[in-house]
Structures are given as structure tokens and as C-alpha cells.
Amino acid sequence: MTDRQSIKSIFLLVGIWCLTGCAAVIIGAGAGVGTYTYIKGELKRSYPAKFDKTLQVCVDILADLDQPILAKTTDGERTTVRSKRKDGTDQTIQVSIVSIDSTEVSVRTGVIGYRKKEISLQFHEFIAERIER
């Protein structure tokens, strides 16, 4: 196979991979706000804060939004909080330990097949604002 054929093959495979929805979409949300990764309906972002603080910020935001916590599970490294928005939309927040001073938060708003990325992004903006305090 020639170099030119190899390059064409690589582009073809990457194109197919992108079309099947397996690629992560990374969006910059402005200077100082951070980088988000959107994979299969989950909007993820890392925060420079300890796990306990980040989890408490997420729970406090849910309380401020009058969103009841329906379930809260943990496996020691990750805590998942399921909630329901006032409009009846399901929301799942997952807080994971990355390191001692770093956590990753994943927010999914809506059910599989119908996701509300803008609402998830807004929730992340609330987290970023409170983490900085």
C-alpha cells in the first residue's frame, strides 16, 4: 500500500468513526471556564477541587434549584446522584475522583435518545462559579 493510499484509508476510517457518533465533541466555553467533553449525552468537565467539596457543591445546586434527589449511590471513587427537574426531565450527576485535588463531573439531562446539552452546560457553569468561591 502506498503512502497516499494509507492516508486515504486513515481519513476514511476517521470519517466513519465520526459519523457513527463515537467521537467526543470538545467545546471551549470561553476563557477561564474550561473545556467540556460531550460523549453519548454526558457533558463532562474536570475541576481543581477535592471530591467532597465538588460533590457538596452539586448537591447544594440541586437544593437551590428545588430538584429532589431521587437516588444517590457511591462506589468509593465515584458518586452518582439522580434527580428530576421541575419540568419532569431526569438529570444524572456523576462526581468522580481524578486525584486528591481534582474531580470530574458528568452531567446528563434527559433520557437516552433525548438529551438537553444546554441545561447540562448551565449546571456545569453553576459548579464552576461555586468551586471558585
Summary of the structure (lengths in Angstrom):
residues: 133
radius of gyration: 17.6
end to end distance: 57.3
largest distance: 61.4
contacts: 344
relative contact order: 0.17
helix: 35%
strand: 38%
